[in-house]
Amino acid sequence: MFTTSWCGYCRRLKSQLDRDGVHFTEVDIEAHPEHADWVESVNGGNRTVPTVLFPDGSAATNPSLVEVRARLSA
């Protein structure tokens, strides 16, 4: 999951995933700006977070916990 430190939506999704036992790796695109280009590439040029990269290579921007769970079990 690509995030920033100030993003409330990121904090919410991380909290929900932790509570649900869904393991994820967090990449703060401000601390690691080399990843910002990828976030922009899947968000029409915007650095919109949270952006979640799934194991199948697909991505979702600001997904709900339900969407994350569904895409992980597909």
PQR file with spaces between the fields and no chain letter, atoms N, CA, C, O and H, PARSE charges and radii, in Angstrom:
ATOM       1  N    MET     1       0.842   -1.161    0.000 -0.4000 1.5000
ATOM       2  CA   MET     1       0.000    0.000    0.000 -0.0000 2.0000
ATOM       3  C    MET     1       0.894    1.232    0.000  0.5500 1.7000
ATOM       4  O    MET     1       1.804    1.348    0.820 -0.5500 1.4000
ATOM       5  N    PHE     2       0.630    2.149   -0.922 -0.4000 1.5000
ATOM       6  CA   PHE     2       1.365    3.393   -1.028 -0.0000 2.0000
ATOM       7  C    PHE     2       0.590    4.461   -0.270  0.5500 1.7000
ATOM       8  O    PHE     2      -0.614    4.626   -0.469 -0.5500 1.4000
ATOM       9  H    PHE     2      -0.109    2.055   -1.588  0.4000 1.0000
ATOM      10  N    THR     3       1.288    5.186    0.603 -0.4000 1.5000
ATOM      11  CA   THR     3       0.656    6.113    1.528 -0.0000 2.0000
ATOM      12  C    THR     3       1.473    7.398    1.645  0.5500 1.7000
ATOM      13  O    THR     3       2.517    7.561    1.013 -0.5500 1.4000
ATOM      14  H    THR     3       2.265    5.052    0.765  0.4000 1.0000
ATOM      15  N    THR     4       0.957    8.302    2.476 -0.4000 1.5000
ATOM      16  CA   THR     4       1.721    9.433    2.994 -0.0000 2.0000
ATOM      17  C    THR     4       1.432    9.501    4.492  0.5500 1.7000
ATOM      18  O    THR     4       0.458    8.919    4.970 -0.5500 1.4000
ATOM      19  H    THR     4       0.109    8.169    2.988  0.4000 1.0000
ATOM      20  N    SER     5       2.274   10.206    5.220 -0.4000 1.5000
ATOM      21  CA   SER     5       2.113   10.285    6.672 -0.0000 2.0000
ATOM      22  C    SER     5       0.891   11.094    7.084  0.5500 1.7000
ATOM      23  O    SER     5       0.343   10.873    8.164 -0.5500 1.4000
ATOM      24  H    SER     5       3.066   10.679    4.832  0.4000 1.0000
ATOM      25  N    TRP     6       0.455   12.023    6.247 -0.4000 1.5000
ATOM      26  CA   TRP     6      -0.631   12.937    6.608 -0.0000 2.0000
ATOM      27  C    TRP     6      -2.007   12.491    6.114  0.5500 1.7000
ATOM      28  O    TRP     6      -3.001   13.167    6.380 -0.5500 1.4000
ATOM      29  H    TRP     6       0.900   12.203    5.369  0.4000 1.0000
ATOM      30  N    CYS     7      -2.082   11.381    5.409 -0.4000 1.5000
ATOM      31  CA   CYS     7      -3.323   10.939    4.763 -0.0000 2.0000
ATOM      32  C    CYS     7      -4.251   10.219    5.743  0.5500 1.7000
ATOM      33  O    CYS     7      -3.930    9.136    6.233 -0.5500 1.4000
ATOM      34  H    CYS     7      -1.275   10.832    5.193  0.4000 1.0000
ATOM      35  N    GLY     8      -5.395   10.828    6.021 -0.4000 1.5000
ATOM      36  CA   GLY     8      -6.385   10.214    6.902 -0.0000 2.0000
ATOM      37  C    GLY     8      -6.986    8.944    6.326  0.5500 1.7000
ATOM      38  O    GLY     8      -7.262    8.000    7.066 -0.5500 1.4000
ATOM      39  H    GLY     8      -5.655   11.707    5.623  0.4000 1.0000
ATOM      40  N    TYR     9      -7.192    8.907    5.020 -0.4000 1.5000
ATOM      41  CA   TYR     9      -7.732    7.703    4.379 -0.0000 2.0000
ATOM      42  C    TYR     9      -6.742    6.549    4.494  0.5500 1.7000
ATOM      43  O    TYR     9      -7.137    5.392    4.639 -0.5500 1.4000
ATOM      44  H    TYR     9      -6.967    9.674    4.419  0.4000 1.0000
ATOM      45  N    CYS    10      -5.453    6.874    4.427 -0.4000 1.5000
ATOM      46  CA   CYS    10      -4.418    5.851    4.589 -0.0000 2.0000
ATOM      47  C    CYS    10      -4.455    5.287    6.008  0.5500 1.7000
ATOM      48  O    CYS    10      -4.422    4.071    6.200 -0.5500 1.4000
ATOM      49  H    CYS    10      -5.132    7.814    4.309  0.4000 1.0000
ATOM      50  N    ARG    11      -4.523    6.171    6.995 -0.4000 1.5000
ATOM      51  CA   ARG    11      -4.576    5.718    8.390 -0.0000 2.0000
ATOM      52  C    ARG    11      -5.788    4.832    8.630  0.5500 1.7000
ATOM      53  O    ARG    11      -5.698    3.807    9.306 -0.5500 1.4000
ATOM      54  H    ARG    11      -4.550    7.159    6.839  0.4000 1.0000
ATOM      55  N    ARG    12      -6.925    5.237    8.068 -0.4000 1.5000
ATOM      56  CA   ARG    12      -8.148    4.449    8.246 -0.0000 2.0000
ATOM      57  C    ARG    12      -7.996    3.058    7.631  0.5500 1.7000
ATOM      58  O    ARG    12      -8.301    2.062    8.286 -0.5500 1.4000
ATOM      59  H    ARG    12      -6.998    6.070    7.519  0.4000 1.0000
ATOM      60  N    LEU    13      -7.534    2.975    6.394 -0.4000 1.5000
ATOM      61  CA   LEU    13      -7.405    1.678    5.735 -0.0000 2.0000
ATOM      62  C    LEU    13      -6.372    0.806    6.439  0.5500 1.7000
ATOM      63  O    LEU    13      -6.591   -0.393    6.612 -0.5500 1.4000
ATOM      64  H    LEU    13      -7.286    3.784    5.861  0.4000 1.0000
ATOM      65  N    LYS    14      -5.241    1.397    6.851 -0.4000 1.5000
ATOM      66  CA   LYS    14      -4.226    0.608    7.574 -0.0000 2.0000
ATOM      67  C    LYS    14      -4.811    0.043    8.862  0.5500 1.7000
ATOM      68  O    LYS    14      -4.571   -1.119    9.192 -0.5500 1.4000
ATOM      69  H    LYS    14      -5.062    2.371    6.711  0.4000 1.0000
ATOM      70  N    SER    15      -5.565    0.842    9.582 -0.4000 1.5000
ATOM      71  CA   SER    15      -6.187    0.390   10.824 -0.0000 2.0000
ATOM      72  C    SER    15      -7.169   -0.753   10.565  0.5500 1.7000
ATOM      73  O    SER    15      -7.188   -1.740   11.301 -0.5500 1.4000
ATOM      74  H    SER    15      -5.760    1.785    9.314  0.4000 1.0000
ATOM      75  N    GLN    16      -7.973   -0.618    9.531 -0.4000 1.5000
ATOM      76  CA   GLN    16      -8.940   -1.658    9.182 -0.0000 2.0000
ATOM      77  C    GLN    16      -8.241   -2.949    8.774  0.5500 1.7000
ATOM      78  O    GLN    16      -8.652   -4.034    9.185 -0.5500 1.4000
ATOM      79  H    GLN    16      -7.957    0.183    8.933  0.4000 1.0000
ATOM      80  N    LEU    17      -7.193   -2.840    7.973 -0.4000 1.5000
ATOM      81  CA   LEU    17      -6.463   -4.027    7.538 -0.0000 2.0000
ATOM      82  C    LEU    17      -5.790   -4.713    8.729  0.5500 1.7000
ATOM      83  O    LEU    17      -5.821   -5.939    8.844 -0.5500 1.4000
ATOM      84  H    LEU    17      -6.859   -1.958    7.639  0.4000 1.0000
ATOM      85  N    ASP    18      -5.182   -3.919    9.615 -0.4000 1.5000
ATOM      86  CA   ASP    18      -4.569   -4.483   10.820 -0.0000 2.0000
ATOM      87  C    ASP    18      -5.604   -5.223   11.660  0.5500 1.7000
ATOM      88  O    ASP    18      -5.376   -6.353   12.091 -0.5500 1.4000
ATOM      89  H    ASP    18      -5.157   -2.923    9.522  0.4000 1.0000
ATOM      90  N    ARG    19      -6.742   -4.573   11.886 -0.4000 1.5000
ATOM      91  CA   ARG    19      -7.807   -5.173   12.686 -0.0000 2.0000
ATOM      92  C    ARG    19      -8.322   -6.476   12.070  0.5500 1.7000
ATOM      93  O    ARG    19      -8.687   -7.410   12.784 -0.5500 1.4000
ATOM      94  H    ARG    19      -6.927   -3.655   11.536  0.4000 1.0000
ATOM      95  N    ASP    20      -8.344   -6.523   10.742 -0.4000 1.5000
ATOM      96  CA   ASP    20      -8.864   -7.687   10.023 -0.0000 2.0000
ATOM      97  C    ASP    20      -7.797   -8.758    9.800  0.5500 1.7000
ATOM      98  O    ASP    20      -8.096   -9.826    9.265 -0.5500 1.4000
ATOM      99  H    ASP    20      -8.047   -5.764   10.163  0.4000 1.0000
ATOM     100  N    GLY    21      -6.564   -8.483   10.204 -0.4000 1.5000
ATOM     101  CA   GLY    21      -5.487   -9.461   10.044 -0.0000 2.0000
ATOM     102  C    GLY    21      -4.956   -9.576    8.634  0.5500 1.7000
ATOM     103  O    GLY    21      -4.364  -10.596    8.280 -0.5500 1.4000
ATOM     104  H    GLY    21      -6.321   -7.615   10.638  0.4000 1.0000
ATOM     105  N    VAL    22      -5.155   -8.544    7.813 -0.4000 1.5000
ATOM     106  CA   VAL    22      -4.663   -8.546    6.438 -0.0000 2.0000
ATOM     107  C    VAL    22      -3.251   -7.958    6.453  0.5500 1.7000
ATOM     108  O    VAL    22      -3.055   -6.805    6.839 -0.5500 1.4000
ATOM     109  H    VAL    22      -5.635   -7.716    8.100  0.4000 1.0000
ATOM     110  N    HIS    23      -2.285   -8.748    6.035 -0.4000 1.5000
ATOM     111  CA   HIS    23      -0.896   -8.304    6.023 -0.0000 2.0000
ATOM     112  C    HIS    23      -0.632   -7.451    4.783  0.5500 1.7000
ATOM     113  O    HIS    23      -1.123   -7.751    3.695 -0.5500 1.4000
ATOM     114  H    HIS    23      -2.444   -9.684    5.721  0.4000 1.0000
ATOM     115  N    PHE    24       0.145   -6.389    4.961 -0.4000 1.5000
ATOM     116  CA   PHE    24       0.472   -5.504    3.855 -0.0000 2.0000
ATOM     117  C    PHE    24       1.818   -4.854    4.127  0.5500 1.7000
ATOM     118  O    PHE    24       2.293   -4.812    5.261 -0.5500 1.4000
ATOM     119  H    PHE    24       0.543   -6.145    5.846  0.4000 1.0000
ATOM     120  N    THR    25       2.408   -4.358    3.076 -0.4000 1.5000
ATOM     121  CA   THR    25       3.640   -3.589    3.166 -0.0000 2.0000
ATOM     122  C    THR    25       3.294   -2.146    2.841  0.5500 1.7000
ATOM     123  O    THR    25       2.624   -1.869    1.846 -0.5500 1.4000
ATOM     124  H    THR    25       2.022   -4.392    2.154  0.4000 1.0000
ATOM     125  N    GLU    26       3.747   -1.238    3.675 -0.4000 1.5000
ATOM     126  CA   GLU    26       3.470    0.179    3.470 -0.0000 2.0000
ATOM     127  C    GLU    26       4.682    0.869    2.869  0.5500 1.7000
ATOM     128  O    GLU    26       5.809    0.670    3.322 -0.5500 1.4000
ATOM     129  H    GLU    26       4.290   -1.463    4.483  0.4000 1.0000
ATOM     130  N    VAL    27       4.444    1.687    1.841 -0.4000 1.5000
ATOM     131  CA   VAL    27       5.487    2.501    1.235 -0.0000 2.0000
ATOM     132  C    VAL    27       5.006    3.947    1.269  0.5500 1.7000
ATOM     133  O    VAL    27       4.065    4.312    0.564 -0.5500 1.4000
ATOM     134  H    VAL    27       3.528    1.849    1.473  0.4000 1.0000
ATOM     135  N    ASP    28       5.655    4.766    2.090 -0.4000 1.5000
ATOM     136  CA   ASP    28       5.334    6.189    2.177 -0.0000 2.0000
ATOM     137  C    ASP    28       6.033    6.881    1.002  0.5500 1.7000
ATOM     138  O    ASP    28       7.261    6.912    0.931 -0.5500 1.4000
ATOM     139  H    ASP    28       6.419    4.470    2.663  0.4000 1.0000
ATOM     140  N    ILE    29       5.239    7.431    0.088 -0.4000 1.5000
ATOM     141  CA   ILE    29       5.830    8.004   -1.126 -0.0000 2.0000
ATOM     142  C    ILE    29       6.528    9.337   -0.873  0.5500 1.7000
ATOM     143  O    ILE    29       7.223    9.843   -1.754 -0.5500 1.4000
ATOM     144  H    ILE    29       4.241    7.405    0.146  0.4000 1.0000
ATOM     145  N    GLU    30       6.356    9.907    0.303 -0.4000 1.5000
ATOM     146  CA   GLU    30       7.131   11.099    0.646 -0.0000 2.0000
ATOM     147  C    GLU    30       8.503   10.700    1.170  0.5500 1.7000
ATOM     148  O    GLU    30       9.504   11.356    0.880 -0.5500 1.4000
ATOM     149  H    GLU    30       5.791    9.496    1.018  0.4000 1.0000
ATOM     150  N    ALA    31       8.544    9.630    1.938 -0.4000 1.5000
ATOM     151  CA   ALA    31       9.820    9.126    2.459 -0.0000 2.0000
ATOM     152  C    ALA    31      10.596    8.375    1.372  0.5500 1.7000
ATOM     153  O    ALA    31      11.823    8.299    1.418 -0.5500 1.4000
ATOM     154  H    ALA    31       7.732    9.097    2.174  0.4000 1.0000
ATOM     155  N    HIS    32       9.875    7.824    0.402 -0.4000 1.5000
ATOM     156  CA   HIS    32      10.472    7.051   -0.695 -0.0000 2.0000
ATOM     157  C    HIS    32       9.928    7.579   -2.024  0.5500 1.7000
ATOM     158  O    HIS    32       9.142    6.901   -2.687 -0.5500 1.4000
ATOM     159  H    HIS    32       8.878    7.886    0.365  0.4000 1.0000
ATOM     160  N    PRO    33      10.343    8.781   -2.412 -0.5600 1.5000
ATOM     161  CA   PRO    33       9.773    9.418   -3.606  0.2800 2.0000
ATOM     162  C    PRO    33      10.017    8.666   -4.909  0.5500 1.7000
ATOM     163  O    PRO    33       9.369    8.955   -5.915 -0.5500 1.4000
ATOM     164  N    GLU    34      10.925    7.722   -4.908 -0.4000 1.5000
ATOM     165  CA   GLU    34      11.152    6.931   -6.122 -0.0000 2.0000
ATOM     166  C    GLU    34       9.928    6.095   -6.500  0.5500 1.7000
ATOM     167  O    GLU    34       9.845    5.593   -7.621 -0.5500 1.4000
ATOM     168  H    GLU    34      11.451    7.486   -4.091  0.4000 1.0000
ATOM     169  N    HIS    35       8.981    5.942   -5.577 -0.4000 1.5000
ATOM     170  CA   HIS    35       7.762    5.177   -5.853 -0.0000 2.0000
ATOM     171  C    HIS    35       6.596    6.063   -6.290  0.5500 1.7000
ATOM     172  O    HIS    35       5.557    5.556   -6.713 -0.5500 1.4000
ATOM     173  H    HIS    35       9.048    6.350   -4.666  0.4000 1.0000
ATOM     174  N    ALA    36       6.763    7.369   -6.191 -0.4000 1.5000
ATOM     175  CA   ALA    36       5.676    8.287   -6.541 -0.0000 2.0000
ATOM     176  C    ALA    36       5.311    8.209   -8.020  0.5500 1.7000
ATOM     177  O    ALA    36       4.143    8.373   -8.371 -0.5500 1.4000
ATOM     178  H    ALA    36       7.607    7.780   -5.848  0.4000 1.0000
ATOM     179  N    ASP    37       6.279    7.965   -8.885 -0.4000 1.5000
ATOM     180  CA   ASP    37       5.984    7.865  -10.321 -0.0000 2.0000
ATOM     181  C    ASP    37       5.011    6.726  -10.605  0.5500 1.7000
ATOM     182  O    ASP    37       4.115    6.863  -11.438 -0.5500 1.4000
ATOM     183  H    ASP    37       7.228    7.832   -8.599  0.4000 1.0000
ATOM     184  N    TRP    38       5.188    5.601   -9.912 -0.4000 1.5000
ATOM     185  CA   TRP    38       4.275    4.481  -10.143 -0.0000 2.0000
ATOM     186  C    TRP    38       2.862    4.849   -9.690  0.5500 1.7000
ATOM     187  O    TRP    38       1.888    4.562  -10.386 -0.5500 1.4000
ATOM     188  H    TRP    38       5.916    5.490   -9.236  0.4000 1.0000
ATOM     189  N    VAL    39       2.756    5.484   -8.525 -0.4000 1.5000
ATOM     190  CA   VAL    39       1.439    5.908   -8.018 -0.0000 2.0000
ATOM     191  C    VAL    39       0.780    6.838   -9.034  0.5500 1.7000
ATOM     192  O    VAL    39      -0.405    6.694   -9.335 -0.5500 1.4000
ATOM     193  H    VAL    39       3.547    5.717   -7.959  0.4000 1.0000
ATOM     194  N    GLU    40       1.541    7.782   -9.556 -0.4000 1.5000
ATOM     195  CA   GLU    40       1.005    8.685  -10.577 -0.0000 2.0000
ATOM     196  C    GLU    40       0.567    7.923  -11.825  0.5500 1.7000
ATOM     197  O    GLU    40      -0.440    8.269  -12.442 -0.5500 1.4000
ATOM     198  H    GLU    40       2.503    7.898   -9.312  0.4000 1.0000
ATOM     199  N    SER    41       1.317    6.892  -12.197 -0.4000 1.5000
ATOM     200  CA   SER    41       1.007    6.153  -13.428 -0.0000 2.0000
ATOM     201  C    SER    41      -0.325    5.417  -13.359  0.5500 1.7000
ATOM     202  O    SER    41      -0.962    5.199  -14.389 -0.5500 1.4000
ATOM     203  H    SER    41       2.135    6.611  -11.696  0.4000 1.0000
ATOM     204  N    VAL    42      -0.754    5.034  -12.167 -0.4000 1.5000
ATOM     205  CA   VAL    42      -2.036    4.318  -12.049 -0.0000 2.0000
ATOM     206  C    VAL    42      -3.170    5.231  -11.600  0.5500 1.7000
ATOM     207  O    VAL    42      -4.305    4.784  -11.432 -0.5500 1.4000
ATOM     208  H    VAL    42      -0.237    5.211  -11.329  0.4000 1.0000
ATOM     209  N    ASN    43      -2.858    6.524  -11.405 -0.4000 1.5000
ATOM     210  CA   ASN    43      -3.872    7.468  -10.935 -0.0000 2.0000
ATOM     211  C    ASN    43      -3.975    8.700  -11.834  0.5500 1.7000
ATOM     212  O    ASN    43      -4.214    9.809  -11.356 -0.5500 1.4000
ATOM     213  H    ASN    43      -1.936    6.887  -11.541  0.4000 1.0000
ATOM     214  N    GLY    44      -3.795    8.497  -13.126 -0.4000 1.5000
ATOM     215  CA   GLY    44      -3.983    9.588  -14.073 -0.0000 2.0000
ATOM     216  C    GLY    44      -3.074   10.779  -13.831  0.5500 1.7000
ATOM     217  O    GLY    44      -3.466   11.921  -14.069 -0.5500 1.4000
ATOM     218  H    GLY    44      -3.600    7.596  -13.515  0.4000 1.0000
ATOM     219  N    GLY    45      -1.854   10.517  -13.355 -0.4000 1.5000
ATOM     220  CA   GLY    45      -0.894   11.582  -13.113 -0.0000 2.0000
ATOM     221  C    GLY    45      -0.952   12.179  -11.720  0.5500 1.7000
ATOM     222  O    GLY    45      -0.180   13.084  -11.401 -0.5500 1.4000
ATOM     223  H    GLY    45      -1.535    9.589  -13.161  0.4000 1.0000
ATOM     224  N    ASN    46      -1.856   11.685  -10.885 -0.4000 1.5000
ATOM     225  CA   ASN    46      -2.014   12.209   -9.529 -0.0000 2.0000
ATOM     226  C    ASN    46      -1.341   11.307   -8.500  0.5500 1.7000
ATOM     227  O    ASN    46      -1.262   10.092   -8.681 -0.5500 1.4000
ATOM     228  H    ASN    46      -2.482   10.950  -11.143  0.4000 1.0000
ATOM     229  N    ARG    47      -0.868   11.903   -7.439 -0.4000 1.5000
ATOM     230  CA   ARG    47      -0.271   11.145   -6.328 -0.0000 2.0000
ATOM     231  C    ARG    47      -1.334   10.842   -5.285  0.5500 1.7000
ATOM     232  O    ARG    47      -1.219   11.240   -4.126 -0.5500 1.4000
ATOM     233  H    ARG    47      -0.933   12.890   -7.292  0.4000 1.0000
ATOM     234  N    THR    48      -2.358   10.140   -5.707 -0.4000 1.5000
ATOM     235  CA   THR    48      -3.485    9.842   -4.844 -0.0000 2.0000
ATOM     236  C    THR    48      -3.186    8.610   -3.997  0.5500 1.7000
ATOM     237  O    THR    48      -2.781    7.568   -4.513 -0.5500 1.4000
ATOM     238  H    THR    48      -2.452    9.816   -6.649  0.4000 1.0000
ATOM     239  N    VAL    49      -3.392    8.748   -2.696 -0.4000 1.5000
ATOM     240  CA   VAL    49      -3.171    7.652   -1.763 -0.0000 2.0000
ATOM     241  C    VAL    49      -4.378    7.527   -0.846  0.5500 1.7000
ATOM     242  O    VAL    49      -5.077    8.517   -0.628 -0.5500 1.4000
ATOM     243  H    VAL    49      -3.722    9.594   -2.278  0.4000 1.0000
ATOM     244  N    PRO    50      -4.644    6.353   -0.306 -0.5600 1.5000
ATOM     245  CA   PRO    50      -3.859    5.150   -0.476  0.2800 2.0000
ATOM     246  C    PRO    50      -4.088    4.512   -1.851  0.5500 1.7000
ATOM     247  O    PRO    50      -5.206    4.470   -2.365 -0.5500 1.4000
ATOM     248  N    THR    51      -3.014    4.032   -2.409 -0.4000 1.5000
ATOM     249  CA   THR    51      -3.074    3.224   -3.621 -0.0000 2.0000
ATOM     250  C    THR    51      -2.536    1.855   -3.244  0.5500 1.7000
ATOM     251  O    THR    51      -1.423    1.724   -2.733 -0.5500 1.4000
ATOM     252  H    THR    51      -2.106    4.066   -1.991  0.4000 1.0000
ATOM     253  N    VAL    52      -3.348    0.840   -3.506 -0.4000 1.5000
ATOM     254  CA   VAL    52      -3.000   -0.527   -3.124 -0.0000 2.0000
ATOM     255  C    VAL    52      -2.612   -1.310   -4.365  0.5500 1.7000
ATOM     256  O    VAL    52      -3.357   -1.349   -5.344 -0.5500 1.4000
ATOM     257  H    VAL    52      -4.251    0.947   -3.921  0.4000 1.0000
ATOM     258  N    LEU    53      -1.454   -1.927   -4.320 -0.4000 1.5000
ATOM     259  CA   LEU    53      -0.980   -2.815   -5.375 -0.0000 2.0000
ATOM     260  C    LEU    53      -1.250   -4.240   -4.918  0.5500 1.7000
ATOM     261  O    LEU    53      -0.771   -4.656   -3.863 -0.5500 1.4000
ATOM     262  H    LEU    53      -0.848   -1.895   -3.524  0.4000 1.0000
ATOM     263  N    PHE    54      -2.011   -4.990   -5.702 -0.4000 1.5000
ATOM     264  CA   PHE    54      -2.382   -6.359   -5.353 -0.0000 2.0000
ATOM     265  C    PHE    54      -1.398   -7.361   -5.957  0.5500 1.7000
ATOM     266  O    PHE    54      -0.691   -7.041   -6.912 -0.5500 1.4000
ATOM     267  H    PHE    54      -2.400   -4.652   -6.559  0.4000 1.0000
ATOM     268  N    PRO    55      -1.353   -8.564   -5.405 -0.5600 1.5000
ATOM     269  CA   PRO    55      -0.410   -9.578   -5.903  0.2800 2.0000
ATOM     270  C    PRO    55      -0.539   -9.879   -7.397  0.5500 1.7000
ATOM     271  O    PRO    55       0.436  -10.283   -8.029 -0.5500 1.4000
ATOM     272  N    ASP    56      -1.731   -9.686   -7.967 -0.4000 1.5000
ATOM     273  CA   ASP    56      -1.911   -9.969   -9.398 -0.0000 2.0000
ATOM     274  C    ASP    56      -1.441   -8.820  -10.288  0.5500 1.7000
ATOM     275  O    ASP    56      -1.549   -8.897  -11.512 -0.5500 1.4000
ATOM     276  H    ASP    56      -2.524   -9.358   -7.453  0.4000 1.0000
ATOM     277  N    GLY    57      -0.912   -7.741   -9.668 -0.4000 1.5000
ATOM     278  CA   GLY    57      -0.405   -6.611  -10.430 -0.0000 2.0000
ATOM     279  C    GLY    57      -1.412   -5.501  -10.640  0.5500 1.7000
ATOM     280  O    GLY    57      -1.056   -4.440  -11.153 -0.5500 1.4000
ATOM     281  H    GLY    57      -0.824   -7.678   -8.674  0.4000 1.0000
ATOM     282  N    SER    58      -2.662   -5.716  -10.256 -0.4000 1.5000
ATOM     283  CA   SER    58      -3.672   -4.668  -10.377 -0.0000 2.0000
ATOM     284  C    SER    58      -3.558   -3.708   -9.195  0.5500 1.7000
ATOM     285  O    SER    58      -2.881   -3.995   -8.208 -0.5500 1.4000
ATOM     286  H    SER    58      -2.951   -6.578   -9.839  0.4000 1.0000
ATOM     287  N    ALA    59      -4.231   -2.570   -9.313 -0.4000 1.5000
ATOM     288  CA   ALA    59      -4.166   -1.559   -8.262 -0.0000 2.0000
ATOM     289  C    ALA    59      -5.557   -0.990   -8.009  0.5500 1.7000
ATOM     290  O    ALA    59      -6.439   -1.056   -8.865 -0.5500 1.4000
ATOM     291  H    ALA    59      -4.781   -2.338  -10.115  0.4000 1.0000
ATOM     292  N    ALA    60      -5.731   -0.432   -6.816 -0.4000 1.5000
ATOM     293  CA   ALA    60      -6.972    0.252   -6.462 -0.0000 2.0000
ATOM     294  C    ALA    60      -6.608    1.487   -5.648  0.5500 1.7000
ATOM     295  O    ALA    60      -5.701    1.457   -4.816 -0.5500 1.4000
ATOM     296  H    ALA    60      -5.014   -0.378   -6.121  0.4000 1.0000
ATOM     297  N    THR    61      -7.324    2.561   -5.900 -0.4000 1.5000
ATOM     298  CA   THR    61      -7.089    3.803   -5.184 -0.0000 2.0000
ATOM     299  C    THR    61      -8.190    3.999   -4.150  0.5500 1.7000
ATOM     300  O    THR    61      -9.379    3.964   -4.468 -0.5500 1.4000
ATOM     301  H    THR    61      -8.061    2.586   -6.576  0.4000 1.0000
ATOM     302  N    ASN    62      -7.769    4.205   -2.916 -0.4000 1.5000
ATOM     303  CA   ASN    62      -8.668    4.403   -1.782 -0.0000 2.0000
ATOM     304  C    ASN    62      -9.753    3.324   -1.711  0.5500 1.7000
ATOM     305  O    ASN    62     -10.938    3.642   -1.607 -0.5500 1.4000
ATOM     306  H    ASN    62      -6.803    4.233   -2.658  0.4000 1.0000
ATOM     307  N    PRO    63      -9.354    2.053   -1.767 -0.5600 1.5000
ATOM     308  CA   PRO    63     -10.354    0.989   -1.712  0.2800 2.0000
ATOM     309  C    PRO    63     -10.886    0.814   -0.283  0.5500 1.7000
ATOM     310  O    PRO    63     -10.236    1.187    0.693 -0.5500 1.4000
ATOM     311  N    SER    64     -12.064    0.245   -0.197 -0.4000 1.5000
ATOM     312  CA   SER    64     -12.627   -0.112    1.106 -0.0000 2.0000
ATOM     313  C    SER    64     -12.007   -1.434    1.565  0.5500 1.7000
ATOM     314  O    SER    64     -11.399   -2.154    0.773 -0.5500 1.4000
ATOM     315  H    SER    64     -12.592   -0.059   -0.990  0.4000 1.0000
ATOM     316  N    LEU    65     -12.167   -1.736    2.830 -0.4000 1.5000
ATOM     317  CA   LEU    65     -11.710   -3.025    3.357 -0.0000 2.0000
ATOM     318  C    LEU    65     -12.397   -4.163    2.615  0.5500 1.7000
ATOM     319  O    LEU    65     -11.763   -5.168    2.296 -0.5500 1.4000
ATOM     320  H    LEU    65     -12.661   -1.151    3.473  0.4000 1.0000
ATOM     321  N    VAL    66     -13.674   -4.014    2.342 -0.4000 1.5000
ATOM     322  CA   VAL    66     -14.429   -5.051    1.623 -0.0000 2.0000
ATOM     323  C    VAL    66     -13.824   -5.293    0.244  0.5500 1.7000
ATOM     324  O    VAL    66     -13.671   -6.441   -0.176 -0.5500 1.4000
ATOM     325  H    VAL    66     -14.189   -3.197    2.602  0.4000 1.0000
ATOM     326  N    GLU    67     -13.482   -4.220   -0.460 -0.4000 1.5000
ATOM     327  CA   GLU    67     -12.873   -4.375   -1.791 -0.0000 2.0000
ATOM     328  C    GLU    67     -11.518   -5.051   -1.705  0.5500 1.7000
ATOM     329  O    GLU    67     -11.210   -5.928   -2.513 -0.5500 1.4000
ATOM     330  H    GLU    67     -13.607   -3.288   -0.119  0.4000 1.0000
ATOM     331  N    VAL    68     -10.701   -4.654   -0.731 -0.4000 1.5000
ATOM     332  CA   VAL    68      -9.383   -5.278   -0.573 -0.0000 2.0000
ATOM     333  C    VAL    68      -9.541   -6.764   -0.307  0.5500 1.7000
ATOM     334  O    VAL    68      -8.887   -7.580   -0.956 -0.5500 1.4000
ATOM     335  H    VAL    68     -10.951   -3.942   -0.075  0.4000 1.0000
ATOM     336  N    ARG    69     -10.391   -7.123    0.628 -0.4000 1.5000
ATOM     337  CA   ARG    69     -10.606   -8.542    0.949 -0.0000 2.0000
ATOM     338  C    ARG    69     -11.091   -9.321   -0.261  0.5500 1.7000
ATOM     339  O    ARG    69     -10.614  -10.426   -0.521 -0.5500 1.4000
ATOM     340  H    ARG    69     -10.922   -6.460    1.155  0.4000 1.0000
ATOM     341  N    ALA    70     -12.032   -8.756   -1.003 -0.4000 1.5000
ATOM     342  CA   ALA    70     -12.591   -9.438   -2.187 -0.0000 2.0000
ATOM     343  C    ALA    70     -11.505   -9.649   -3.251  0.5500 1.7000
ATOM     344  O    ALA    70     -11.425  -10.719   -3.856 -0.5500 1.4000
ATOM     345  H    ALA    70     -12.419   -7.859   -0.792  0.4000 1.0000
ATOM     346  N    ARG    71     -10.683   -8.641   -3.472 -0.4000 1.5000
ATOM     347  CA   ARG    71      -9.658   -8.760   -4.512 -0.0000 2.0000
ATOM     348  C    ARG    71      -8.540   -9.697   -4.102  0.5500 1.7000
ATOM     349  O    ARG    71      -7.914  -10.329   -4.954 -0.5500 1.4000
ATOM     350  H    ARG    71     -10.748   -7.773   -2.981  0.4000 1.0000
ATOM     351  N    LEU    72      -8.283   -9.793   -2.810 -0.4000 1.5000
ATOM     352  CA   LEU    72      -7.258  -10.735   -2.338 -0.0000 2.0000
ATOM     353  C    LEU    72      -7.726  -12.180   -2.395  0.5500 1.7000
ATOM     354  O    LEU    72      -6.912  -13.095   -2.522 -0.5500 1.4000
ATOM     355  H    LEU    72      -8.791   -9.280   -2.118  0.4000 1.0000
ATOM     356  N    SER    73      -9.038  -12.388   -2.300 -0.4000 1.5000
ATOM     357  CA   SER    73      -9.551  -13.762   -2.301 -0.0000 2.0000
ATOM     358  C    SER    73      -9.986  -14.213   -3.689  0.5500 1.7000
ATOM     359  O    SER    73     -10.408  -15.357   -3.860 -0.5500 1.4000
ATOM     360  H    SER    73      -9.699  -11.645   -2.196  0.4000 1.0000
ATOM     361  N    ALA    74      -9.889  -13.331   -4.684 -0.4000 1.5000
ATOM     362  CA   ALA    74     -10.314  -13.678   -6.041 -0.0000 2.0000
ATOM     363  C    ALA    74      -9.305  -14.574   -6.719  0.5500 1.7000
ATOM     364  O    ALA    74      -9.501  -14.965   -7.870 -0.5500 1.4000
ATOM     365  H    ALA    74      -9.546  -12.402   -4.545  0.4000 1.0000
